[in-house]
Amino acid sequence: MTLNSINLSSINFKENTEVKIKNNSITNNIKSDYEKTPVKDSFDKETFTTKSENKKGMSKGLKWLLGLGSIGTIATIAFFALKTKKIPFEDVQKALSEIFEKDFSKEEAENLIKKYTELYKEKDSKTYYNKLVEQLKKDYGIENVNTTLKLEQTINLTEYQVGGMAARNGEITIFPQNMKNHGDESGFNTLFHELKHMQQYAELWKADSEEFLKAVTEDGCISANKALQDAKQELMKGGMSKEQAEKYAFDELYKRIKKEMEPVYKNLQKYEKDSPEYKKGIAYLDSLIKNRTGVPIDKKGYEEYRNLLCEKEAFKCGDNADKLLKYIQQNL
């Protein structure tokens, strides 16, 4: 057996499926380059109810997460609270400025609100979601990032999954029926949140694409751990040392991931090292690395997760998107 007789391209490296729910995120323990982004959270377990909690054989940790994720009560409370209180224009103007990191004048904010209002009126859901993604890409300044939007059914997925995205291939996946069930029928919260992450990844690519690629490859190694371990054993049987086998496996996966990622970000201009833009972009690397193990099921771990730079920014965008949506609904 030669050193190159084991072709790792045949290994099925699992993509991580982001499980995004209205109040928390559950992961499938398949970790790759997808980030896991809950939209809202609350640790008051008694506030929530969920029919899934009554299923037998469910672990306490999963029950806790599902209870945390059940949004029926909280969505209803939030909806009526916002509906009864008129949202001032100034609050939405501020929300837009925070989302897109730009000081909007009154006129600029009004024009942007009009654009999102017209989008919201779109009757065809597929057209609506695609237009919303394109508008968000423009407003987030990532028109040159090659993304793909996938509308999926909930086959083989839990009722709490509403969306996800992959830095690796630019795929944004949403589950419209679940979003509708969870009070995010418009997709505002979900897509504002997800596209914010895509903007973060674009900034990271422009800062240091090599470090970004290495981080995603490490994630891939974690997700395909068994497959890689089996491959390493075969390589070692063929004459490689443990170190050689590990390096070979990593390098093979790196090549595959690089081939996927480069077309997504190929149109982006790199930042000059140590420039303010570079420093901002590279700061997202730490969030990406620390977010490898998924969303912790304990309160302390989850709070730490929520405070990661990438997540903190994305959650804030989702919250502000809710304000924009309610303002639009109140003024139709």
C-alpha positions in Angstrom: 0.0 0.0 0.0 1.4 3.4 -1.0 1.1 6.5 1.1 -1.4 8.0 -1.4 -3.5 4.8 -1.8 -6.1 6.1 0.7 -8.2 8.7 -0.9 -9.9 10.8 1.7 -12.2 12.4 -0.9 -14.4 9.3 -0.4 -15.0 10.1 3.2 -18.4 11.7 3.9 -17.5 14.6 6.1 -20.8 15.6 7.7 -22.0 19.1 7.4 -23.3 20.6 10.6 -27.0 21.3 10.5 -27.7 24.5 12.3 -30.8 24.1 14.5 -32.2 27.5 15.1 -35.2 28.0 17.3 -37.0 31.1 18.5 -35.5 31.1 21.9 -32.4 28.8 21.7 -30.5 26.5 19.4 -30.1 22.8 19.6 -27.3 21.2 17.5 -27.2 17.7 16.1 -23.6 17.2 17.4 -22.4 17.4 13.8 -19.9 20.3 13.9 -18.5 21.8 10.8 -18.5 25.4 9.5 -22.1 26.2 10.3 -22.6 28.4 13.2 -25.4 27.8 15.6 -27.6 30.9 16.2 -30.6 31.0 18.5 -32.8 34.1 18.0 -34.0 34.7 21.5 -33.5 33.2 24.9 -34.9 33.0 28.4 -33.9 30.8 31.3 -37.3 30.9 33.0 -38.2 27.3 32.3 -41.6 27.7 33.8 -42.5 30.3 31.2 -42.5 27.8 28.4 -44.6 24.8 27.5 -44.0 22.3 24.7 -45.8 19.1 23.7 -42.4 17.6 22.8 -41.4 17.6 26.5 -44.0 14.9 27.2 -42.2 12.4 24.9 -40.8 9.4 26.8 -37.1 8.7 26.9 -36.0 12.3 26.5 -33.0 13.4 28.5 -33.3 16.1 31.0 -30.8 18.3 29.1 -32.9 17.9 25.9 -36.1 18.6 27.8 -34.4 21.8 29.2 -33.4 22.9 25.7 -36.8 22.2 24.2 -38.5 23.9 27.0 -36.1 26.8 26.5 -36.9 26.8 22.8 -40.6 26.6 23.0 -41.8 30.0 21.8 -45.6 29.7 22.0 -46.0 31.7 25.2 -43.2 34.1 24.7 -44.0 34.9 21.1 -47.6 35.6 22.1 -46.6 37.9 24.9 -44.1 39.7 22.8 -46.5 40.2 20.0 -49.3 41.7 22.0 -46.9 43.8 24.0 -45.5 45.3 20.9 -48.9 45.5 19.2 -50.4 47.6 22.1 -47.4 49.9 22.2 -46.8 52.1 19.1 -43.1 52.0 18.1 -41.7 55.5 17.5 -39.9 56.2 14.2 -36.9 57.3 16.1 -36.5 53.8 17.7 -36.6 52.2 14.2 -34.1 54.7 12.9 -31.8 53.8 15.7 -32.4 50.1 15.1 -31.4 50.4 11.5 -28.3 52.3 12.4 -27.3 49.6 14.8 -28.0 46.7 12.4 -26.1 48.1 9.5 -23.5 50.1 11.5 -24.3 53.4 9.8 -25.8 56.6 11.0 -29.0 57.0 9.0 -30.6 60.4 8.5 -34.3 60.7 8.9 -34.8 60.6 5.1 -32.4 57.6 4.6 -34.2 55.7 7.3 -37.6 56.4 5.8 -36.4 55.2 2.4 -35.0 52.0 3.8 -38.2 51.3 5.8 -40.1 51.8 2.5 -38.0 49.2 0.8 -38.5 46.6 3.5 -42.2 47.5 3.7 -42.6 46.8 -0.1 -40.7 43.5 0.4 -43.0 42.6 3.2 -46.0 43.0 1.0 -44.8 40.4 -1.5 -47.3 37.6 -1.7 -45.2 34.8 -3.2 -43.1 33.4 -0.4 -40.2 32.1 -2.5 -39.9 35.5 -4.2 -40.2 37.2 -0.9 -37.4 35.3 0.8 -35.1 35.7 -2.2 -35.7 39.4 -2.4 -35.2 39.8 1.4 -31.9 38.0 1.2 -30.7 40.2 -1.8 -31.8 43.4 0.0 -30.0 42.3 3.2 -26.8 41.4 1.2 -26.9 44.9 -0.2 -27.5 46.6 3.1 -24.9 44.5 4.9 -22.4 45.3 2.1 -21.9 41.7 1.0 -23.3 41.7 -2.5 -20.1 40.1 -3.7 -20.4 37.1 -1.5 -21.9 34.2 -3.4 -24.8 32.8 -1.4 -27.5 30.3 -2.1 -30.9 30.3 -0.4 -32.6 27.0 0.2 -36.2 26.6 1.3 -36.6 23.3 3.0 -39.4 21.2 4.5 -39.0 19.8 8.0 -38.5 16.2 7.0 -36.2 14.5 9.5 -35.9 17.7 11.5 -37.4 18.7 14.7 -40.3 21.1 14.8 -38.1 23.8 16.4 -35.7 24.2 13.5 -36.2 27.4 11.5 -32.9 28.1 9.7 -29.2 27.8 9.4 -26.2 29.0 7.3 -22.8 27.6 6.3 -19.7 29.7 6.0 -18.2 26.9 4.1 -20.4 27.1 1.0 -22.5 30.2 1.4 -25.7 28.2 1.8 -28.6 29.8 3.8 -31.3 27.3 4.7 -34.6 28.2 6.1 -37.7 26.2 7.1 -40.6 28.5 6.3 -43.3 26.4 7.9 -41.4 26.2 11.2 -40.8 30.0 11.1 -44.5 30.5 10.6 -45.3 28.3 13.6 -42.8 30.1 15.8 -43.9 33.7 15.1 -41.3 34.5 12.6 -43.3 34.0 9.4 -41.7 37.0 7.8 -38.3 35.6 8.3 -37.0 39.0 9.4 -35.4 37.8 12.6 -34.0 34.6 11.1 -32.6 36.2 7.9 -31.3 39.4 9.5 -29.5 37.2 12.0 -28.1 34.8 9.4 -26.9 37.4 7.0 -25.2 39.2 9.8 -23.1 36.1 10.3 -22.4 36.0 6.6 -21.1 39.6 6.8 -18.9 38.6 9.8 -17.5 35.7 7.8 -16.8 38.0 4.8 -14.9 40.3 7.1 -12.9 37.4 8.5 -12.1 36.2 5.0 -10.9 39.7 4.0 -8.7 39.8 7.1 -7.1 36.4 6.9 -8.5 33.7 4.6 -5.8 31.2 5.5 -6.7 31.3 9.2 -10.4 31.1 8.4 -9.8 28.0 6.2 -7.7 26.3 8.9 -10.5 27.0 11.5 -13.2 25.5 9.2 -10.9 22.5 8.5 -10.5 21.9 12.2 -14.3 21.9 12.5 -14.5 19.5 9.7 -12.0 17.2 11.4 -14.2 17.3 14.5 -17.4 16.5 12.5 -15.8 13.6 10.6 -13.8 12.4 13.6 -14.6 8.7 13.2 -14.1 8.7 9.5 -10.8 10.4 9.9 -9.7 8.1 12.7 -10.5 5.1 10.4 -8.6 6.7 7.5 -5.6 7.4 9.8 -5.5 3.8 10.9 -5.4 2.6 7.3 -2.7 5.1 6.4 -0.6 4.0 9.3 -1.1 0.4 8.2 0.3 1.5 4.9 3.5 2.8 6.5 2.7 6.3 7.7 3.6 7.4 11.2 0.8 8.8 13.3 2.0 12.3 12.7 2.2 11.8 9.0 -1.3 10.2 8.9 -2.8 13.1 10.8 -1.2 15.7 8.6 -2.2 13.9 5.5 -5.8 13.6 6.6 -5.9 17.3 7.6 -4.3 18.4 4.3 -6.8 16.4 2.3 -9.8 17.9 4.1 -8.2 21.4 3.8 -8.0 21.0 0.1 -11.6 20.1 -0.2 -12.8 22.9 2.0 -10.7 25.4 0.2 -12.2 24.3 -3.1 -15.6 25.0 -1.6 -14.9 28.3 0.2 -12.9 30.1 -2.4 -15.9 30.5 -4.9 -18.0 32.0 -2.1 -15.6 34.7 -1.1 -13.4 35.1 -4.3 -14.7 38.6 -5.2 -13.7 40.1 -1.8 -10.7 42.4 -1.5 -8.3 41.5 1.3 -7.5 44.0 4.1 -4.1 45.3 4.8 -2.7 43.5 7.8 -3.0 45.4 11.1 -5.4 47.9 9.6 -8.5 48.8 11.6 -10.6 46.7 9.2 -8.2 43.8 9.5 -8.3 43.9 13.3 -12.1 43.9 13.3 -12.3 41.0 10.9 -9.8 38.8 12.6 -11.6 39.3 15.9 -14.4 37.0 14.6 -11.9 34.1 14.4 -12.0 33.7 18.2 -15.8 33.3 18.1 -15.6 30.8 15.3 -13.1 28.6 17.2 -14.9 28.9 20.6 -18.2 27.9 19.0 -17.0 24.5 17.9 -18.8 22.4 20.4 -22.2 23.8 19.7 -24.7 25.4 22.1 -24.1 24.3 25.7 -27.1 22.9 27.5 -26.2 24.5 30.8 -27.1 28.0 31.7 -23.6 29.3 32.3 -22.3 27.8 29.1 -25.2 29.2 27.1 -24.7 32.7 28.5 -21.0 32.5 27.5 -22.1 31.4 24.0 -24.5 34.3 23.7 -21.6 36.7 24.6 -19.3 35.5 21.8 -18.7 38.4 19.5 -20.4 36.8 16.5 -23.4 35.8 18.4 -23.8 39.0 20.4 -23.9 41.1 17.2 -26.2 38.7 15.4 -28.7 38.5 18.3 -28.7 42.3 18.4 -29.5 42.5 14.7 -32.4 40.0 15.2 -33.8 42.0 18.1 -33.6 45.2 16.0 -35.2 43.5 13.0 -38.2 42.7 15.3 -38.6 46.4 15.9 -38.5 47.1 12.2 -41.0 44.5 11.4 -43.5 45.6 14.1 -43.1 49.2 12.9 -43.9 48.1 9.4 -46.9 46.0 10.6 -48.2 48.9 12.7 -48.1 51.3 9.8 -49.5 49.3 6.9 
